[in-house]
Amino acid sequence: MPVISTPHAFNESRLYVDLRSIFGRSLYLKCEGFNFAGSIKLKAAIEMVETAERRGVLTPDSILVESSSGNLGVALSMIAASKGYRFLCVTDSRCNLSARLLMEALGSQVHIISDLDPTRGFLGARIDYVRALCDSDDRYVWLSQYTNPGNWRAHYRRTGPEIARQFPRLDVLFIGAGTTGTLMGCARYFREWHRPVRIVAVDSAGSVTFGGKPGRRMIPGLGMSIRPPLLDESYVDEVIRVEEAETIRACHRLARRGFLFGGSTGTVVSGAMDWLDRHRTPGLTAVAIAPDLGERYLDTIYQTAWLQDLYGDHILDFDEVTADSL
C-alpha cells in the first residue's frame, strides 16, 4: 500500500482496459485518470513546475498563471495548493463547470474568457490575456504548456516507458492531439525503441493542429485553434480526425458497459476503432491512451439536454457493436 505526503506523489500507471468485449476489436486502453488531479495532465504539470523551481523561475512570491481548457488547470491547482503557490487559470466558456469548481475548491482563481479571437479562437484570446498579465506584473509566471518542452518530456520519461514495459511487442499506439505534449513525448520515445511502432495521432474535426479549416468544437480537451508549437509531424505516421458526434457515441458505448470516460478518451477510442476496422491485421498489439475519466463531463456529453441542443435529438441513436455481433 503506497503512503504519500504530497498529492502528486500518487499516479497509477499500470491499469489497462481491454475493449474487445465492447467494440469487437482488441485495443488496450491505458487509463491515466487515477490520480488526485484526475488526468494525464498531472505528469506535464509536475514536470513543468519542478523544472521552473530548479531554474529559480518560481519563488515564494510567484503567481502561477496558465491557459487551460480544464485538466491542466486542475493539475496545476492541486500542485500549487500542495507547494504553497498562488495560481490563476485562464479558461473559456467551454471549460466544464466541474473543472472550474475543482480549481476553485483547491484555492485557485479562474478567469473565463467569453470573447474569442476572430482568427485564433478562444485559445488565442486566452493567450493574449495571459501575456498581458505577465507584462503588467513580473510576479506572474507562465509555464506555457503550448511551448514548454517539459510538456512532452514528461511523457518521454514516463508514459512511453510505462507502455513499453507492459507491451514489449507493441505495434501501434493511438494518442490524442491537443497541445501534442503526450503525442510528441511518446513518439520520440518509441522512435528510439527496439522495434518500430506506428504512431497514430487522433484529432478532433474542426481542429487546425494538422492543417485544414477550423470548425466548431464544443468538447474541451483535444484539438487546437492554432498550430501547436510543440508539434513535429515527422514523428507521426498517420492522423485520424473524429467528428464530435462519434466522440459522444464512443463515450456512451463505454458508459453502457460501466466505463465512464471523458471526451478526449471517446475521441481516441473512436479514431482507434475506425483505424482497426480498416487494418484487420491478425495478432496486432494496439494501445490507446485515455487521458481522463468522465465525471467532469456529466453536465455536457452525459447530459441529454446539452447533447440535443447542440447535436440534435438523434445523437445517441446508434447500433451497439459487440464482439458477439461480429
C-alpha positions as CSV (number, residue, x, y, z in Angstrom):
1,M,0.0,0.0,0.0
2,P,1.5,3.4,-1.0
3,V,1.8,6.1,1.7
4,I,2.2,9.6,0.4
5,S,2.6,13.1,1.8
6,T,2.0,15.1,-1.4
7,P,-0.9,14.6,-3.8
8,H,1.2,14.4,-6.9
9,A,3.2,11.5,-5.5
10,F,0.4,9.1,-6.4
11,N,-0.3,8.3,-10.1
12,E,-1.5,4.8,-11.0
13,S,0.1,4.0,-14.4
14,R,-0.4,0.2,-14.8
15,L,-4.2,0.0,-15.4
16,Y,-5.4,-1.0,-18.9
17,V,-8.9,-1.9,-20.2
18,D,-9.2,-4.5,-23.0
19,L,-12.0,-3.1,-25.2
20,R,-12.6,-6.2,-27.3
21,S,-15.8,-7.2,-25.5
22,I,-17.3,-3.7,-26.1
23,F,-16.1,-2.9,-29.6
24,G,-15.1,-6.2,-31.1
25,R,-11.5,-5.2,-31.7
26,S,-8.5,-5.8,-29.5
27,L,-7.4,-2.5,-28.1
28,Y,-5.7,-1.9,-24.7
29,L,-6.8,1.4,-23.2
30,K,-4.2,3.0,-20.8
31,C,-6.2,4.7,-18.1
32,E,-4.5,7.9,-16.9
33,G,-7.3,9.3,-14.7
34,F,-6.4,7.6,-11.5
35,N,-4.6,10.3,-9.6
36,F,-5.7,13.3,-7.4
37,A,-5.7,15.6,-10.5
38,G,-7.9,13.1,-12.4
39,S,-6.0,13.2,-15.7
40,I,-2.8,12.6,-17.6
41,K,-2.1,16.4,-17.3
42,L,-0.6,15.7,-13.8
43,K,2.6,14.4,-15.5
44,A,3.2,17.5,-17.6
45,A,2.2,19.8,-14.7
46,I,4.7,18.5,-12.2
47,E,7.5,18.3,-14.8
48,M,7.0,22.0,-15.8
49,V,6.6,23.2,-12.2
50,E,9.6,21.4,-10.8
51,T,11.8,22.4,-13.8
52,A,10.8,26.1,-13.1
53,E,11.7,25.6,-9.5
54,R,15.1,24.1,-10.3
55,R,15.9,27.0,-12.6
56,G,14.8,29.6,-10.0
57,V,11.9,30.9,-12.1
58,L,9.4,30.2,-9.3
59,T,9.8,31.9,-6.0
60,P,7.5,32.1,-2.9
61,D,6.1,35.4,-4.3
62,S,5.3,34.0,-7.7
63,I,1.8,33.7,-9.1
64,L,1.4,30.8,-11.5
65,V,-0.7,31.5,-14.5
66,E,-1.7,29.2,-17.3
67,S,-4.2,28.9,-20.1
68,S,-6.2,25.7,-19.9
69,S,-9.4,24.1,-21.1
70,G,-9.7,22.3,-17.8
71,N,-7.5,19.3,-16.9
72,L,-4.1,21.1,-16.8
73,G,-5.7,23.8,-14.7
74,V,-6.9,21.2,-12.2
75,A,-3.5,19.6,-12.1
76,L,-1.7,22.9,-11.5
77,S,-4.3,23.9,-8.9
78,M,-3.5,20.7,-6.9
79,I,0.3,21.2,-7.2
80,A,0.0,24.9,-6.3
81,A,-2.0,24.1,-3.2
82,S,0.5,21.5,-2.2
83,K,3.5,23.7,-2.7
84,G,2.0,26.9,-1.4
85,Y,1.8,28.9,-4.7
86,R,-1.0,31.1,-5.9
87,F,-2.5,30.0,-9.2
88,L,-4.7,31.7,-11.8
89,C,-6.2,29.6,-14.6
90,V,-7.3,31.4,-17.7
91,T,-10.0,29.4,-19.5
92,D,-13.1,29.9,-21.6
93,S,-16.8,29.1,-21.7
94,R,-16.3,25.6,-23.0
95,C,-14.5,24.6,-19.8
96,N,-16.6,22.1,-17.8
97,L,-18.3,23.6,-14.7
98,S,-17.0,20.7,-12.6
99,A,-13.4,21.5,-13.6
100,R,-13.9,25.2,-12.7
101,L,-15.4,24.3,-9.3
102,L,-12.5,21.8,-8.6
103,M,-9.9,24.6,-9.3
104,E,-11.7,27.0,-7.0
105,A,-12.1,24.3,-4.3
106,L,-8.3,23.9,-4.4
107,G,-7.8,27.6,-3.8
108,S,-7.1,28.8,-7.3
109,Q,-8.6,31.7,-9.2
110,V,-10.4,31.1,-12.5
111,H,-10.8,33.8,-15.2
112,I,-13.2,32.9,-18.0
113,I,-12.7,34.4,-21.5
114,S,-16.0,34.9,-23.2
115,D,-14.9,36.6,-26.5
116,L,-12.9,34.6,-29.0
117,D,-10.2,35.9,-31.3
118,P,-11.6,36.1,-34.8
119,T,-8.7,34.1,-36.3
120,R,-7.2,32.2,-33.3
121,G,-10.4,31.3,-31.5
122,F,-10.8,31.1,-27.7
123,L,-7.2,29.9,-27.4
124,G,-5.8,33.0,-29.0
125,A,-7.8,35.2,-26.7
126,R,-6.7,33.2,-23.6
127,I,-3.0,33.5,-24.6
128,D,-3.4,37.3,-25.2
129,Y,-4.9,37.7,-21.7
130,V,-2.1,35.7,-20.1
131,R,0.6,37.7,-21.9
132,A,-1.0,41.0,-20.8
133,L,-1.0,39.8,-17.2
134,C,2.7,38.9,-17.4
135,D,3.6,42.2,-18.9
136,S,1.7,44.0,-16.2
137,D,3.3,42.3,-13.2
138,D,6.5,40.3,-13.0
139,R,5.2,38.1,-10.2
140,Y,3.2,36.2,-12.8
141,V,5.0,33.1,-14.1
142,W,3.5,31.5,-17.2
143,L,4.6,27.9,-17.7
144,S,3.2,27.9,-21.3
145,Q,2.1,24.3,-21.9
146,Y,2.0,25.1,-25.6
147,T,5.7,25.8,-25.9
148,N,7.3,24.3,-22.8
149,P,9.5,21.2,-23.6
150,G,8.6,19.8,-20.1
151,N,5.2,19.1,-21.6
152,W,6.5,16.4,-24.0
153,R,9.5,15.5,-21.8
154,A,7.2,14.2,-19.1
155,H,5.8,11.6,-21.5
156,Y,9.2,10.7,-23.0
157,R,10.4,9.9,-19.4
158,R,7.2,8.3,-18.0
159,T,4.3,7.5,-20.3
160,G,6.3,6.0,-23.2
161,P,8.4,3.7,-20.9
162,E,5.3,2.7,-18.9
163,I,3.6,1.4,-22.1
164,A,6.8,-0.3,-23.3
165,R,7.2,-2.3,-20.1
166,Q,3.6,-3.6,-20.4
167,F,3.7,-4.2,-24.1
168,P,7.2,-5.2,-25.4
169,R,5.6,-6.3,-28.7
170,L,3.6,-3.1,-29.3
171,D,2.7,-2.5,-32.9
172,V,0.5,0.7,-33.0
173,L,-0.1,3.5,-30.5
174,F,-3.1,5.8,-30.7
175,I,-2.6,9.2,-29.0
176,G,-5.0,12.2,-28.8
177,A,-3.6,15.5,-30.1
178,G,-4.1,18.7,-28.0
179,T,-1.0,20.6,-27.2
180,T,0.7,17.5,-28.6
181,G,2.8,17.1,-25.4
182,T,1.7,13.4,-24.9
183,L,2.0,12.7,-28.6
184,M,5.5,14.1,-29.0
185,G,6.9,12.6,-25.9
186,C,5.6,9.1,-26.6
187,A,6.5,9.4,-30.3
188,R,10.1,10.4,-29.5
189,Y,10.4,7.6,-27.0
190,F,9.2,4.9,-29.4
191,R,11.3,6.3,-32.3
192,E,14.3,5.2,-30.3
193,W,12.8,1.8,-29.2
194,H,14.0,-1.7,-30.2
195,R,11.2,-2.2,-32.8
196,P,9.1,0.1,-35.0
197,V,5.8,1.3,-33.5
198,R,3.2,3.1,-35.7
199,I,2.2,6.4,-34.1
200,V,-1.4,7.4,-35.0
201,A,-2.5,10.9,-33.8
202,V,-6.2,11.3,-33.2
203,D,-7.5,14.8,-33.6
204,S,-10.9,16.4,-33.3
205,A,-12.7,17.5,-36.5
206,G,-12.5,21.3,-36.7
207,S,-9.1,21.4,-35.1
208,V,-6.3,23.0,-37.2
209,T,-3.5,21.1,-35.5
210,F,-2.6,19.3,-38.7
211,G,-3.9,21.9,-41.0
212,G,-7.4,22.3,-42.6
213,K,-10.2,24.7,-42.0
214,P,-11.2,25.5,-38.4
215,G,-14.7,24.4,-37.3
216,R,-16.9,24.4,-34.2
217,R,-15.6,22.3,-31.3
218,M,-17.7,22.1,-28.1
219,I,-15.9,19.3,-26.2
220,P,-12.7,20.5,-24.4
221,G,-9.5,18.5,-24.4
222,L,-8.3,17.6,-27.8
223,G,-7.8,19.9,-30.8
224,M,-6.3,23.3,-31.2
225,S,-7.3,26.6,-33.0
226,I,-3.7,27.3,-33.8
227,R,-0.9,25.0,-34.8
228,P,0.8,23.6,-31.7
229,P,4.4,24.9,-31.4
230,L,5.5,21.5,-29.9
231,L,4.3,19.5,-32.9
232,D,6.9,17.8,-35.2
233,E,4.9,15.9,-37.8
234,S,8.0,13.8,-38.7
235,Y,7.3,11.7,-35.6
236,V,3.7,11.0,-36.6
237,D,2.8,8.2,-39.1
238,E,-0.9,8.9,-39.5
239,V,-3.6,11.3,-38.5
240,I,-7.3,10.5,-37.9
241,R,-9.9,13.2,-37.4
242,V,-13.0,12.4,-35.4
243,E,-16.3,14.2,-35.5
244,E,-17.7,15.2,-32.1
245,A,-20.9,13.0,-32.7
246,E,-18.6,10.0,-32.9
247,T,-16.8,11.1,-29.7
248,I,-20.1,11.2,-27.9
249,R,-21.2,7.8,-29.2
250,A,-18.0,6.2,-28.1
251,C,-18.3,7.7,-24.6
252,H,-21.8,6.4,-24.3
253,R,-21.0,3.0,-25.6
254,L,-18.3,2.7,-23.0
255,A,-20.6,4.0,-20.3
256,R,-23.2,1.4,-21.2
257,R,-20.6,-1.2,-20.1
258,G,-19.8,0.6,-16.9
259,F,-16.7,2.6,-18.0
260,L,-17.2,6.3,-17.6
261,F,-14.5,8.1,-19.6
262,G,-14.0,11.7,-20.7
263,G,-14.5,13.3,-24.1
264,S,-10.8,13.1,-25.1
265,T,-10.9,9.3,-24.5
266,G,-14.1,9.0,-26.6
267,T,-12.3,10.7,-29.4
268,V,-9.2,8.5,-29.2
269,V,-11.3,5.3,-28.9
270,S,-13.5,6.2,-31.9
271,G,-10.5,7.0,-34.0
272,A,-8.6,3.9,-33.0
273,M,-11.6,1.6,-33.7
274,D,-12.0,3.2,-37.2
275,W,-8.3,2.5,-37.9
276,L,-8.6,-1.1,-36.6
277,D,-11.7,-1.7,-38.7
278,R,-9.7,-0.7,-41.8
279,H,-6.5,-2.6,-40.8
280,R,-7.6,-6.1,-39.9
281,T,-4.1,-7.4,-39.1
282,P,-4.1,-10.7,-37.2
283,G,-2.2,-10.6,-33.9
284,L,-1.8,-6.8,-33.9
285,T,-0.9,-5.3,-30.5
286,A,-2.7,-1.9,-30.2
287,V,-2.7,0.5,-27.3
288,A,-4.6,3.8,-26.9
289,I,-4.2,6.4,-24.2
290,A,-7.2,7.5,-22.2
291,P,-6.4,11.0,-20.8
292,D,-9.1,11.3,-18.2
293,L,-12.3,9.9,-16.6
294,G,-15.9,11.0,-17.2
295,E,-17.1,12.7,-14.0
296,R,-16.2,16.2,-15.3
297,Y,-18.4,15.6,-18.3
298,L,-21.6,14.8,-16.5
299,D,-23.2,18.2,-17.4
300,T,-22.1,18.0,-21.1
301,I,-21.6,14.8,-23.0
302,Y,-23.5,12.7,-20.5
303,Q,-26.4,15.3,-20.2
304,T,-29.2,14.6,-22.6
305,A,-30.5,18.2,-22.9
306,W,-26.9,19.6,-23.6
307,L,-26.5,16.9,-26.3
308,Q,-29.8,17.5,-28.0
309,D,-29.4,21.3,-28.0
310,L,-26.0,21.0,-29.8
311,Y,-26.2,17.9,-31.9
312,G,-29.9,17.1,-32.4
313,D,-32.4,14.6,-30.9
314,H,-30.9,11.6,-32.6
315,I,-27.3,12.0,-31.5
316,L,-27.5,8.7,-29.4
317,D,-29.4,6.7,-32.0
318,F,-26.7,4.2,-32.9
319,D,-26.4,0.4,-33.1
320,E,-24.4,-1.3,-30.4
321,V,-21.4,-3.2,-31.7
322,T,-20.0,-6.1,-29.6
323,A,-17.7,-9.0,-30.2
324,D,-20.6,-11.3,-30.3
325,S,-22.2,-9.5,-33.2
326,L,-19.2,-9.7,-35.5
